[in-house]
Amino acid sequence: MSRQIPPFGLRMPDKLRVQLKELAETRRRSMNAQIIVMLESGMAAEKAASGQPS
């Protein structure tokens, strides 16, 4: 069963896009997968910093 996730447009500076693409290639991930990993990590860090449970 596949998940139905609607597309989400994201505008970002060209320099950031290039850096993200290079990082994703290094990690052998798609850019989308790399963005998700980084967002999840950032969300966990924000929760930890604010004392919220995971």
PDB file of N, CA, C and O in Angstrom, chain B, residues numbered from 101:
ATOM      1  N   MET B 101       0.843  -1.169   0.000  1.00  0.00           N
ATOM      2  CA  MET B 101       0.000   0.000   0.000  1.00  0.00           C
ATOM      3  C   MET B 101       0.893   1.238   0.000  1.00  0.00           C
ATOM      4  O   MET B 101       1.768   1.370   0.856  1.00  0.00           O
ATOM      5  N   SER B 102       0.682   2.136  -0.941  1.00  0.00           N
ATOM      6  CA  SER B 102       1.492   3.352  -0.995  1.00  0.00           C
ATOM      7  C   SER B 102       0.774   4.490  -0.274  1.00  0.00           C
ATOM      8  O   SER B 102      -0.454   4.569  -0.252  1.00  0.00           O
ATOM      9  N   ARG B 103       1.578   5.356   0.308  1.00  0.00           N
ATOM     10  CA  ARG B 103       1.018   6.518   1.004  1.00  0.00           C
ATOM     11  C   ARG B 103       0.716   7.599  -0.020  1.00  0.00           C
ATOM     12  O   ARG B 103       1.470   7.790  -0.974  1.00  0.00           O
ATOM     13  N   GLN B 104      -0.359   8.285   0.177  1.00  0.00           N
ATOM     14  CA  GLN B 104      -0.734   9.393  -0.693  1.00  0.00           C
ATOM     15  C   GLN B 104      -0.371  10.697   0.000  1.00  0.00           C
ATOM     16  O   GLN B 104      -1.113  11.179   0.856  1.00  0.00           O
ATOM     17  N   ILE B 105       0.758  11.259  -0.366  1.00  0.00           N
ATOM     18  CA  ILE B 105       1.211  12.509   0.222  1.00  0.00           C
ATOM     19  C   ILE B 105       1.153  13.579  -0.863  1.00  0.00           C
ATOM     20  O   ILE B 105       1.810  13.451  -1.896  1.00  0.00           O
ATOM     21  N   PRO B 106       0.376  14.628  -0.637  1.00  0.00           N
ATOM     22  CA  PRO B 106       0.284  15.672  -1.654  1.00  0.00           C
ATOM     23  C   PRO B 106       1.613  16.415  -1.818  1.00  0.00           C
ATOM     24  O   PRO B 106       2.356  16.575  -0.850  1.00  0.00           O
ATOM     25  N   PRO B 107       1.911  16.865  -3.031  1.00  0.00           N
ATOM     26  CA  PRO B 107       3.151  17.628  -3.256  1.00  0.00           C
ATOM     27  C   PRO B 107       3.146  18.929  -2.468  1.00  0.00           C
ATOM     28  O   PRO B 107       2.094  19.496  -2.170  1.00  0.00           O
ATOM     29  N   PHE B 108       4.351  19.387  -2.138  1.00  0.00           N
ATOM     30  CA  PHE B 108       4.498  20.623  -1.384  1.00  0.00           C
ATOM     31  C   PHE B 108       5.609  21.429  -2.041  1.00  0.00           C
ATOM     32  O   PHE B 108       6.770  21.020  -2.025  1.00  0.00           O
ATOM     33  N   GLY B 109       5.259  22.564  -2.613  1.00  0.00           N
ATOM     34  CA  GLY B 109       6.247  23.422  -3.244  1.00  0.00           C
ATOM     35  C   GLY B 109       7.084  24.132  -2.196  1.00  0.00           C
ATOM     36  O   GLY B 109       6.563  24.578  -1.173  1.00  0.00           O
ATOM     37  N   LEU B 110       8.365  24.235  -2.447  1.00  0.00           N
ATOM     38  CA  LEU B 110       9.263  24.895  -1.500  1.00  0.00           C
ATOM     39  C   LEU B 110      10.228  25.779  -2.279  1.00  0.00           C
ATOM     40  O   LEU B 110      10.969  25.299  -3.137  1.00  0.00           O
ATOM     41  N   ARG B 111      10.212  27.063  -1.978  1.00  0.00           N
ATOM     42  CA  ARG B 111      11.149  27.988  -2.601  1.00  0.00           C
ATOM     43  C   ARG B 111      12.346  28.132  -1.685  1.00  0.00           C
ATOM     44  O   ARG B 111      12.196  28.255  -0.469  1.00  0.00           O
ATOM     45  N   MET B 112      13.541  28.116  -2.269  1.00  0.00           N
ATOM     46  CA  MET B 112      14.753  28.305  -1.469  1.00  0.00           C
ATOM     47  C   MET B 112      15.808  28.969  -2.347  1.00  0.00           C
ATOM     48  O   MET B 112      15.759  28.867  -3.572  1.00  0.00           O
ATOM     49  N   PRO B 113      16.754  29.644  -1.719  1.00  0.00           N
ATOM     50  CA  PRO B 113      17.833  30.274  -2.491  1.00  0.00           C
ATOM     51  C   PRO B 113      18.624  29.214  -3.268  1.00  0.00           C
ATOM     52  O   PRO B 113      18.788  28.082  -2.813  1.00  0.00           O
ATOM     53  N   ASP B 114      19.107  29.607  -4.444  1.00  0.00           N
ATOM     54  CA  ASP B 114      19.862  28.688  -5.297  1.00  0.00           C
ATOM     55  C   ASP B 114      21.053  28.070  -4.578  1.00  0.00           C
ATOM     56  O   ASP B 114      21.312  26.875  -4.716  1.00  0.00           O
ATOM     57  N   LYS B 115      21.779  28.880  -3.810  1.00  0.00           N
ATOM     58  CA  LYS B 115      22.966  28.377  -3.109  1.00  0.00           C
ATOM     59  C   LYS B 115      22.591  27.263  -2.131  1.00  0.00           C
ATOM     60  O   LYS B 115      23.287  26.253  -2.032  1.00  0.00           O
ATOM     61  N   LEU B 116      21.490  27.455  -1.414  1.00  0.00           N
ATOM     62  CA  LEU B 116      21.027  26.441  -0.473  1.00  0.00           C
ATOM     63  C   LEU B 116      20.604  25.173  -1.205  1.00  0.00           C
ATOM     64  O   LEU B 116      20.875  24.066  -0.739  1.00  0.00           O
ATOM     65  N   ARG B 117      19.947  25.327  -2.337  1.00  0.00           N
ATOM     66  CA  ARG B 117      19.510  24.176  -3.125  1.00  0.00           C
ATOM     67  C   ARG B 117      20.713  23.351  -3.585  1.00  0.00           C
ATOM     68  O   ARG B 117      20.683  22.122  -3.526  1.00  0.00           O
ATOM     69  N   VAL B 118      21.761  24.020  -4.038  1.00  0.00           N
ATOM     70  CA  VAL B 118      22.976  23.328  -4.477  1.00  0.00           C
ATOM     71  C   VAL B 118      23.606  22.568  -3.305  1.00  0.00           C
ATOM     72  O   VAL B 118      24.014  21.416  -3.451  1.00  0.00           O
ATOM     73  N   GLN B 119      23.680  23.222  -2.147  1.00  0.00           N
ATOM     74  CA  GLN B 119      24.249  22.564  -0.964  1.00  0.00           C
ATOM     75  C   GLN B 119      23.418  21.348  -0.561  1.00  0.00           C
ATOM     76  O   GLN B 119      23.966  20.300  -0.221  1.00  0.00           O
ATOM     77  N   LEU B 120      22.108  21.490  -0.600  1.00  0.00           N
ATOM     78  CA  LEU B 120      21.212  20.392  -0.250  1.00  0.00           C
ATOM     79  C   LEU B 120      21.373  19.238  -1.235  1.00  0.00           C
ATOM     80  O   LEU B 120      21.418  18.076  -0.831  1.00  0.00           O
ATOM     81  N   LYS B 121      21.459  19.553  -2.510  1.00  0.00           N
ATOM     82  CA  LYS B 121      21.630  18.517  -3.536  1.00  0.00           C
ATOM     83  C   LYS B 121      22.933  17.759  -3.317  1.00  0.00           C
ATOM     84  O   LYS B 121      22.956  16.531  -3.401  1.00  0.00           O
ATOM     85  N   GLU B 122      24.008  18.474  -3.041  1.00  0.00           N
ATOM     86  CA  GLU B 122      25.312  17.834  -2.807  1.00  0.00           C
ATOM     87  C   GLU B 122      25.262  16.933  -1.572  1.00  0.00           C
ATOM     88  O   GLU B 122      25.786  15.819  -1.594  1.00  0.00           O
ATOM     89  N   LEU B 123      24.641  17.408  -0.506  1.00  0.00           N
ATOM     90  CA  LEU B 123      24.533  16.614   0.718  1.00  0.00           C
ATOM     91  C   LEU B 123      23.700  15.357   0.471  1.00  0.00           C
ATOM     92  O   LEU B 123      24.067  14.269   0.915  1.00  0.00           O
ATOM     93  N   ALA B 124      22.590  15.508  -0.230  1.00  0.00           N
ATOM     94  CA  ALA B 124      21.724  14.369  -0.531  1.00  0.00           C
ATOM     95  C   ALA B 124      22.485  13.332  -1.365  1.00  0.00           C
ATOM     96  O   ALA B 124      22.373  12.133  -1.111  1.00  0.00           O
ATOM     97  N   GLU B 125      23.244  13.778  -2.339  1.00  0.00           N
ATOM     98  CA  GLU B 125      24.021  12.849  -3.169  1.00  0.00           C
ATOM     99  C   GLU B 125      25.071  12.130  -2.336  1.00  0.00           C
ATOM    100  O   GLU B 125      25.285  10.930  -2.507  1.00  0.00           O
ATOM    101  N   THR B 126      25.723  12.851  -1.439  1.00  0.00           N
ATOM    102  CA  THR B 126      26.731  12.248  -0.562  1.00  0.00           C
ATOM    103  C   THR B 126      26.103  11.165   0.311  1.00  0.00           C
ATOM    104  O   THR B 126      26.712  10.122   0.550  1.00  0.00           O
ATOM    105  N   ARG B 127      24.882  11.418   0.785  1.00  0.00           N
ATOM    106  CA  ARG B 127      24.190  10.476   1.665  1.00  0.00           C
ATOM    107  C   ARG B 127      23.397   9.423   0.889  1.00  0.00           C
ATOM    108  O   ARG B 127      22.760   8.548   1.475  1.00  0.00           O
ATOM    109  N   ARG B 128      23.451   9.527  -0.439  1.00  0.00           N
ATOM    110  CA  ARG B 128      22.707   8.618  -1.337  1.00  0.00           C
ATOM    111  C   ARG B 128      21.211   8.658  -1.057  1.00  0.00           C
ATOM    112  O   ARG B 128      20.544   7.628  -0.952  1.00  0.00           O
ATOM    113  N   ARG B 129      20.709   9.879  -0.939  1.00  0.00           N
ATOM    114  CA  ARG B 129      19.278  10.115  -0.726  1.00  0.00           C
ATOM    115  C   ARG B 129      18.765  11.050  -1.800  1.00  0.00           C
ATOM    116  O   ARG B 129      19.532  11.764  -2.446  1.00  0.00           O
ATOM    117  N   SER B 130      17.462  11.033  -1.979  1.00  0.00           N
ATOM    118  CA  SER B 130      16.847  12.046  -2.827  1.00  0.00           C
ATOM    119  C   SER B 130      16.867  13.363  -2.045  1.00  0.00           C
ATOM    120  O   SER B 130      17.041  13.369  -0.826  1.00  0.00           O
ATOM    121  N   MET B 131      16.691  14.455  -2.750  1.00  0.00           N
ATOM    122  CA  MET B 131      16.624  15.743  -2.056  1.00  0.00           C
ATOM    123  C   MET B 131      15.434  15.755  -1.105  1.00  0.00           C
ATOM    124  O   MET B 131      15.531  16.286   0.002  1.00  0.00           O
ATOM    125  N   ASN B 132      14.313  15.175  -1.528  1.00  0.00           N
ATOM    126  CA  ASN B 132      13.139  15.129  -0.681  1.00  0.00           C
ATOM    127  C   ASN B 132      13.423  14.358   0.605  1.00  0.00           C
ATOM    128  O   ASN B 132      13.072  14.811   1.695  1.00  0.00           O
ATOM    129  N   ALA B 133      14.060  13.192   0.477  1.00  0.00           N
ATOM    130  CA  ALA B 133      14.388  12.394   1.659  1.00  0.00           C
ATOM    131  C   ALA B 133      15.346  13.147   2.581  1.00  0.00           C
ATOM    132  O   ALA B 133      15.211  13.080   3.802  1.00  0.00           O
ATOM    133  N   GLN B 134      16.311  13.864   2.004  1.00  0.00           N
ATOM    134  CA  GLN B 134      17.264  14.623   2.808  1.00  0.00           C
ATOM    135  C   GLN B 134      16.559  15.743   3.563  1.00  0.00           C
ATOM    136  O   GLN B 134      16.859  15.989   4.732  1.00  0.00           O
ATOM    137  N   ILE B 135      15.633  16.416   2.910  1.00  0.00           N
ATOM    138  CA  ILE B 135      14.867  17.481   3.571  1.00  0.00           C
ATOM    139  C   ILE B 135      14.077  16.904   4.736  1.00  0.00           C
ATOM    140  O   ILE B 135      14.035  17.504   5.810  1.00  0.00           O
ATOM    141  N   ILE B 136      13.452  15.749   4.539  1.00  0.00           N
ATOM    142  CA  ILE B 136      12.665  15.124   5.605  1.00  0.00           C
ATOM    143  C   ILE B 136      13.560  14.760   6.790  1.00  0.00           C
ATOM    144  O   ILE B 136      13.203  15.020   7.939  1.00  0.00           O
ATOM    145  N   VAL B 137      14.721  14.161   6.518  1.00  0.00           N
ATOM    146  CA  VAL B 137      15.651  13.798   7.594  1.00  0.00           C
ATOM    147  C   VAL B 137      16.054  15.044   8.386  1.00  0.00           C
ATOM    148  O   VAL B 137      16.079  15.023   9.617  1.00  0.00           O
ATOM    149  N   MET B 138      16.365  16.116   7.678  1.00  0.00           N
ATOM    150  CA  MET B 138      16.808  17.339   8.343  1.00  0.00           C
ATOM    151  C   MET B 138      15.671  18.000   9.129  1.00  0.00           C
ATOM    152  O   MET B 138      15.898  18.529  10.217  1.00  0.00           O
ATOM    153  N   LEU B 139      14.467  17.974   8.593  1.00  0.00           N
ATOM    154  CA  LEU B 139      13.329  18.541   9.312  1.00  0.00           C
ATOM    155  C   LEU B 139      13.014  17.734  10.570  1.00  0.00           C
ATOM    156  O   LEU B 139      12.751  18.305  11.628  1.00  0.00           O
ATOM    157  N   GLU B 140      13.042  16.402  10.453  1.00  0.00           N
ATOM    158  CA  GLU B 140      12.786  15.563  11.627  1.00  0.00           C
ATOM    159  C   GLU B 140      13.838  15.808  12.709  1.00  0.00           C
ATOM    160  O   GLU B 140      13.510  15.889  13.892  1.00  0.00           O
ATOM    161  N   SER B 141      15.076  15.924  12.307  1.00  0.00           N
ATOM    162  CA  SER B 141      16.155  16.181  13.253  1.00  0.00           C
ATOM    163  C   SER B 141      15.971  17.549  13.919  1.00  0.00           C
ATOM    164  O   SER B 141      16.136  17.685  15.131  1.00  0.00           O
ATOM    165  N   GLY B 142      15.638  18.532  13.135  1.00  0.00           N
ATOM    166  CA  GLY B 142      15.423  19.874  13.659  1.00  0.00           C
ATOM    167  C   GLY B 142      14.227  19.934  14.600  1.00  0.00           C
ATOM    168  O   GLY B 142      14.272  20.623  15.619  1.00  0.00           O
ATOM    169  N   MET B 143      13.163  19.219  14.266  1.00  0.00           N
ATOM    170  CA  MET B 143      11.981  19.184  15.130  1.00  0.00           C
ATOM    171  C   MET B 143      12.313  18.524  16.463  1.00  0.00           C
ATOM    172  O   MET B 143      11.886  19.002  17.514  1.00  0.00           O
ATOM    173  N   ALA B 144      13.075  17.424  16.428  1.00  0.00           N
ATOM    174  CA  ALA B 144      13.471  16.740  17.658  1.00  0.00           C
ATOM    175  C   ALA B 144      14.335  17.658  18.518  1.00  0.00           C
ATOM    176  O   ALA B 144      14.175  17.693  19.739  1.00  0.00           O
ATOM    177  N   ALA B 145      15.246  18.400  17.894  1.00  0.00           N
ATOM    178  CA  ALA B 145      16.106  19.322  18.626  1.00  0.00           C
ATOM    179  C   ALA B 145      15.299  20.450  19.256  1.00  0.00           C
ATOM    180  O   ALA B 145      15.575  20.854  20.386  1.00  0.00           O
ATOM    181  N   GLU B 146      14.309  20.958  18.538  1.00  0.00           N
ATOM    182  CA  GLU B 146      13.447  22.024  19.068  1.00  0.00           C
ATOM    183  C   GLU B 146      12.666  21.513  20.275  1.00  0.00           C
ATOM    184  O   GLU B 146      12.560  22.203  21.288  1.00  0.00           O
ATOM    185  N   LYS B 147      12.117  20.298  20.164  1.00  0.00           N
ATOM    186  CA  LYS B 147      11.363  19.725  21.282  1.00  0.00           C
ATOM    187  C   LYS B 147      12.267  19.550  22.503  1.00  0.00           C
ATOM    188  O   LYS B 147      11.878  19.879  23.623  1.00  0.00           O
ATOM    189  N   ALA B 148      13.469  19.033  22.279  1.00  0.00           N
ATOM    190  CA  ALA B 148      14.411  18.809  23.379  1.00  0.00           C
ATOM    191  C   ALA B 148      14.780  20.147  24.031  1.00  0.00           C
ATOM    192  O   ALA B 148      14.854  20.240  25.256  1.00  0.00           O
ATOM    193  N   ALA B 149      15.010  21.171  23.224  1.00  0.00           N
ATOM    194  CA  ALA B 149      15.397  22.477  23.752  1.00  0.00           C
ATOM    195  C   ALA B 149      14.284  23.111  24.567  1.00  0.00           C
ATOM    196  O   ALA B 149      14.543  23.866  25.504  1.00  0.00           O
ATOM    197  N   SER B 150      13.037  22.802  24.207  1.00  0.00           N
ATOM    198  CA  SER B 150      11.904  23.404  24.923  1.00  0.00           C
ATOM    199  C   SER B 150      11.405  22.517  26.064  1.00  0.00           C
ATOM    200  O   SER B 150      10.487  22.889  26.795  1.00  0.00           O
ATOM    201  N   GLY B 151      12.025  21.331  26.208  1.00  0.00           N
ATOM    202  CA  GLY B 151      11.650  20.438  27.292  1.00  0.00           C
ATOM    203  C   GLY B 151      10.421  19.588  27.001  1.00  0.00           C
ATOM    204  O   GLY B 151       9.908  18.923  27.900  1.00  0.00           O
ATOM    205  N   GLN B 152       9.944  19.598  25.770  1.00  0.00           N
ATOM    206  CA  GLN B 152       8.794  18.785  25.399  1.00  0.00           C
ATOM    207  C   GLN B 152       9.215  17.328  25.236  1.00  0.00           C
ATOM    208  O   GLN B 152      10.328  17.051  24.786  1.00  0.00           O
ATOM    209  N   PRO B 153       8.335  16.394  25.599  1.00  0.00           N
ATOM    210  CA  PRO B 153       8.653  14.983  25.368  1.00  0.00           C
ATOM    211  C   PRO B 153       8.663  14.659  23.877  1.00  0.00           C
ATOM    212  O   PRO B 153       7.978  15.313  23.091  1.00  0.00           O
ATOM    213  N   SER B 154       9.432  13.660  23.495  1.00  0.00           N
ATOM    214  CA  SER B 154       9.527  13.276  22.072  1.00  0.00           C
ATOM    215  C   SER B 154       8.253  12.702  21.560  1.00  0.00           C
ATOM    216  O   SER B 154       8.170  12.332  20.389  1.00  0.00           O
TER     217      SER B 154
END
